[in-house]
Amino acid sequence: MTEHEIAQRLALKELVDTFSNLADEKDVAAQMPLFTPDAYVNVVMDGKVVFELYGREQINEAFSGYLSQFSIVYHQNGQQTVSIDGNTAQGIAYCQVTLIKEEDGQRLKQTSGVRYRDRYVYQDSQWLIAERLSDFMWTDIHPIS
């Protein structure tokens, strides 16, 4: 593996990790420049499409609305594999997402195992997410004290 390829792989890992860090801060506006202007995001939960979003504006609205219901958002990223082909790349990244909210006077913790299938493009000297399939493969919700 060349130094250039190692640098590109690190940049793609940084992109995915930055997305998660900003989600934890619920700073959706800061996430938007991580996507291409015409990005496509598809969110699947329990095998059903719950969001199909086109472009930064739709992504921003959906992410902001969804995250606003939680007091705590916590992503823990795991393995990532990428295949780079010039100025494009494909990747799979795993993440465990924990969300905490208050509902009917009770705190609920929602934990999900997520697999992101991404397509990246390199433009303006940086990698961006052009397409993301967010597959929430499992979710566990229970009350916490």
Residue frames relative to the residue before (quaternion, step in Angstrom):
aa qw qx qy qz dx dy dz
M 1.0000 0.0000 0.0000 0.0000 0.00 0.00 0.00
T 0.3886 -0.7377 0.5068 0.2189 3.57 -0.86 0.96
E 0.6563 -0.4909 0.3936 0.4164 3.55 -1.30 0.29
H 0.6297 0.5420 -0.3299 0.4482 3.57 1.03 -0.83
E 0.6776 0.4810 -0.3014 0.4676 3.61 0.87 -0.89
I 0.6191 0.5290 -0.3408 0.4699 3.59 1.01 -0.74
A 0.6514 0.5136 -0.3089 0.4652 3.59 0.95 -0.88
Q 0.6585 0.5034 -0.3114 0.4648 3.60 0.98 -0.82
R 0.6452 0.5132 -0.3192 0.4674 3.58 0.98 -0.80
L 0.6469 0.5046 -0.3162 0.4764 3.59 1.00 -0.78
A 0.6387 0.5237 -0.3244 0.4610 3.59 1.02 -0.77
L 0.6555 0.4967 -0.3118 0.4759 3.60 1.02 -0.74
K 0.6231 0.5166 -0.3338 0.4832 3.60 1.05 -0.70
E 0.6352 0.5290 -0.3142 0.4668 3.57 1.02 -0.86
L 0.6261 0.5431 -0.3307 0.4512 3.60 1.00 -0.81
V 0.6873 0.4732 -0.2776 0.4761 3.58 0.84 -0.99
D 0.6738 0.4897 -0.2985 0.4659 3.60 0.93 -0.85
T 0.6313 0.5236 -0.3321 0.4659 3.60 1.01 -0.76
F 0.5980 0.5513 -0.3518 0.4634 3.59 1.00 -0.79
S 0.6986 0.4727 -0.2725 0.4630 3.60 0.84 -0.99
N 0.6372 0.5266 -0.3347 0.4524 3.60 0.94 -0.83
L 0.6780 0.4807 -0.2925 0.4729 3.58 0.93 -0.88
A 0.5951 0.5438 -0.3613 0.4686 3.60 1.10 -0.61
D 0.6452 0.5290 -0.3181 0.4502 3.59 0.97 -0.85
E 0.6947 0.4304 -0.2562 0.5162 3.57 1.15 -0.63
K 0.3457 -0.7529 0.4659 0.3107 3.57 1.37 -0.14
D 0.3936 0.6982 -0.4815 0.3546 3.55 1.10 0.81
V 0.0828 -0.8487 0.5222 0.0105 3.53 0.54 1.25
A 0.6049 0.5658 -0.3638 0.4262 3.61 0.99 -0.74
A 0.6789 0.4766 -0.2894 0.4778 3.60 1.00 -0.78
Q 0.5969 0.5579 -0.3645 0.4468 3.62 1.20 -0.37
M 0.5938 0.6412 -0.3659 0.3199 3.58 1.00 -0.78
P 0.6659 0.4850 -0.3396 0.4538 3.67 0.90 -0.64
L 0.5612 0.5877 -0.3940 0.4293 3.62 1.25 -0.09
F 0.6736 0.4406 -0.2672 0.5298 3.57 1.34 -0.25
T 0.5139 -0.5683 0.5209 0.3764 3.54 -1.25 0.41
P 0.6417 -0.5421 0.3608 0.4052 3.62 -1.10 0.51
D 0.7612 0.3341 -0.1805 0.5257 3.60 1.08 -0.70
A 0.2105 0.8234 -0.5046 0.1515 3.60 1.18 0.51
Y 0.2330 -0.7382 0.6198 0.1289 3.51 -1.30 0.58
V 0.0255 -0.7838 0.6203 -0.0127 3.57 -0.88 1.00
N 0.0752 -0.7712 0.6321 -0.0067 3.51 -0.91 1.04
V 0.0924 -0.8005 0.5918 0.0221 3.59 -0.67 1.12
V 0.0818 -0.7944 0.6017 -0.0123 3.54 -0.76 1.16
M 0.0041 -0.7700 0.6377 -0.0185 3.56 -0.95 0.98
D 0.8369 -0.0022 -0.0522 0.5449 3.56 -0.82 1.04
G 0.7127 -0.4839 0.2489 0.4427 3.56 0.99 0.87
K 0.6636 0.4733 -0.3032 0.4936 3.60 1.29 0.04
V 0.4504 -0.6642 0.5246 0.2844 3.58 -1.01 0.83
V 0.1142 -0.8048 0.5808 0.0443 3.58 -0.76 1.08
F 0.7660 0.0958 -0.0807 0.6305 3.57 1.22 -0.44
E 0.0268 0.7262 -0.6870 -0.0068 3.52 -1.17 0.72
L 0.0004 -0.8574 0.5054 -0.0977 3.53 -0.14 1.35
Y 0.1266 -0.7888 0.6006 0.0331 3.54 -1.00 0.92
G 0.8419 0.1399 -0.1360 0.5032 3.55 -0.66 1.13
R 0.6802 -0.5344 0.3374 0.3714 3.50 -1.25 0.58
E 0.6373 0.5492 -0.3498 0.4122 3.61 0.94 -0.79
Q 0.6841 0.4625 -0.2883 0.4847 3.61 0.87 -0.92
I 0.6317 0.5284 -0.3325 0.4595 3.58 0.99 -0.82
N 0.6489 0.5271 -0.3079 0.4542 3.58 0.91 -0.95
E 0.6794 0.4941 -0.2961 0.4544 3.60 0.82 -0.97
A 0.6955 0.4776 -0.2849 0.4549 3.59 0.84 -0.95
F 0.6741 0.4879 -0.3021 0.4651 3.59 0.87 -0.94
S 0.6480 0.5229 -0.3212 0.4511 3.61 0.92 -0.89
G 0.6791 0.4947 -0.2914 0.4574 3.57 0.87 -0.95
Y 0.6725 0.5015 -0.3012 0.4534 3.56 0.92 -0.88
L 0.7251 0.4514 -0.2607 0.4500 3.59 0.75 -1.03
S 0.5783 0.6228 -0.3793 0.3659 3.62 1.10 -0.57
Q 0.6438 0.5421 -0.3345 0.4241 3.61 1.12 -0.46
F 0.6963 0.4620 -0.2664 0.4804 3.60 1.25 -0.23
S 0.3906 -0.7093 0.5360 0.2390 3.57 -1.05 0.78
I 0.7800 0.1492 -0.0768 0.6029 3.58 1.16 -0.62
V 0.0423 -0.7561 0.6531 -0.0067 3.51 -1.02 0.97
Y 0.0524 0.8172 -0.5654 0.0985 3.59 -0.73 1.07
H 0.0877 -0.7917 0.6045 0.0083 3.56 -0.66 1.18
Q 0.0518 -0.7578 0.6489 0.0446 3.55 -1.05 0.77
N 0.2133 -0.8141 0.5322 0.0917 3.55 -0.30 1.30
G 0.2211 -0.7716 0.5878 0.1017 3.51 -1.16 0.76
Q 0.8435 -0.1407 0.1151 0.5055 3.52 -1.01 -0.85
Q 0.0625 -0.7582 0.6479 0.0380 3.50 -1.28 0.59
T 0.0575 -0.7590 0.6472 0.0410 3.54 -1.03 0.86
V 0.0495 -0.7994 0.5988 0.0029 3.55 -1.03 0.83
S 0.1650 -0.7285 0.6560 0.1082 3.49 -1.33 0.52
I 0.1403 -0.8188 0.5558 0.0292 3.56 -0.48 1.24
D 0.0026 0.7739 -0.6321 0.0377 3.53 -1.00 0.96
G 0.8053 -0.1942 0.0836 0.5539 3.56 0.06 1.30
N 0.8082 -0.2254 0.1963 0.5074 3.57 -0.68 -1.14
T 0.6667 0.4113 -0.3225 0.5314 3.57 1.22 0.45
A 0.0309 -0.7849 0.6186 0.0159 3.53 -1.24 0.44
Q 0.2386 -0.7095 0.6435 0.1599 3.51 -1.34 0.47
G 0.0479 0.8239 -0.5635 0.0361 3.56 -1.02 0.69
I 0.1768 -0.7218 0.6552 0.1355 3.48 -1.36 0.42
A 0.0027 0.7866 -0.6162 0.0402 3.55 -0.86 1.02
Y 0.2595 -0.7608 0.5790 0.1361 3.56 -1.04 0.84
C 0.0032 -0.7968 0.6022 -0.0493 3.53 -1.08 0.79
Q 0.1971 -0.7128 0.6530 0.1632 3.52 -1.22 0.60
V 0.1261 -0.8069 0.5767 0.0198 3.54 -0.68 1.15
T 0.0857 -0.7734 0.6272 0.0335 3.55 -0.91 0.98
L 0.0459 -0.7893 0.6117 -0.0288 3.55 -0.84 1.08
I 0.0876 -0.7942 0.6006 0.0285 3.57 -0.90 0.93
K 0.0617 0.7863 -0.6104 0.0736 3.53 -0.96 0.98
E 0.4073 -0.6616 0.5694 0.2685 3.49 -1.36 0.28
E 0.0696 0.7887 -0.6055 0.0810 3.56 -0.86 0.98
D 0.8384 -0.0492 -0.0194 0.5425 3.58 -0.70 1.12
G 0.7204 -0.4668 0.2414 0.4526 3.57 0.94 0.94
Q 0.6804 0.4421 -0.2897 0.5076 3.60 1.22 0.16
R 0.3945 -0.6956 0.5469 0.2479 3.56 -1.07 0.78
L 0.1068 -0.7874 0.6063 0.0304 3.54 -0.94 0.99
K 0.1879 -0.7606 0.6132 0.1008 3.52 -1.06 0.84
Q 0.1011 -0.7790 0.6187 0.0132 3.51 -0.81 1.13
T 0.0313 -0.7943 0.6064 -0.0215 3.57 -0.66 1.13
S 0.0348 -0.8097 0.5851 -0.0286 3.55 -0.87 1.03
G 0.3005 -0.6885 0.6278 0.2038 3.49 -1.27 0.62
V 0.0528 -0.8297 0.5545 -0.0366 3.57 -0.55 1.20
R 0.1206 -0.7432 0.6534 0.0792 3.51 -1.11 0.82
Y 0.1815 -0.7729 0.6027 0.0803 3.54 -0.73 1.15
R 0.1067 -0.7363 0.6650 0.0654 3.55 -0.94 0.96
D 0.0450 -0.8499 0.5224 -0.0527 3.54 -0.34 1.31
R 0.1432 -0.6983 0.6860 0.1461 3.47 -1.39 0.41
Y 0.1411 -0.8067 0.5734 0.0226 3.54 -0.76 1.13
V 0.1102 -0.7533 0.6395 0.1067 3.53 -1.28 0.46
Y 0.3222 -0.7172 0.5867 0.1939 3.53 -1.15 0.72
Q 0.2302 0.7562 -0.5834 0.1868 3.56 -0.59 1.16
D 0.8257 0.1354 -0.1498 0.5267 3.54 -1.13 0.72
S 0.6713 -0.5525 0.2706 0.4134 3.56 0.99 0.99
Q 0.7308 0.3430 -0.2662 0.5267 3.60 1.08 0.62
W 0.4699 -0.6339 0.5302 0.3103 3.53 -1.27 0.44
L 0.0625 -0.7815 0.6206 0.0116 3.55 -1.08 0.85
I 0.4702 -0.6321 0.5292 0.3152 3.55 -1.24 0.45
A 0.1753 -0.7916 0.5806 0.0746 3.57 -0.69 1.13
E 0.7910 0.0063 0.0306 0.6111 3.56 1.14 -0.68
R 0.0163 0.7947 -0.6058 0.0345 3.55 -0.99 0.88
L 0.1225 -0.7296 0.6695 0.0668 3.50 -0.94 1.03
S 0.1228 -0.7917 0.5977 0.0289 3.56 -0.52 1.23
D 0.0631 -0.8167 0.5733 -0.0180 3.54 -0.29 1.30
F 0.1748 -0.7631 0.6181 0.0717 3.55 -0.38 1.30
M 0.2122 -0.8514 0.4716 0.0870 3.55 0.12 1.38
W 0.7831 -0.0395 0.0214 0.6203 3.58 1.14 -0.60
T 0.0668 -0.7778 0.6243 0.0304 3.54 -1.21 0.57
D 0.0969 -0.7640 0.6373 0.0273 3.53 -1.06 0.90
I 0.0383 -0.7903 0.6114 -0.0106 3.59 -0.79 1.03
H 0.1989 0.7724 -0.5892 0.1292 3.55 -0.86 0.96
P 0.5790 -0.5894 0.4340 0.3592 3.58 -1.21 0.49
I 0.1185 -0.7593 0.6337 0.0888 3.53 -1.23 0.58
S 0.4550 -0.6897 0.4886 0.2804 3.55 -1.17 0.50
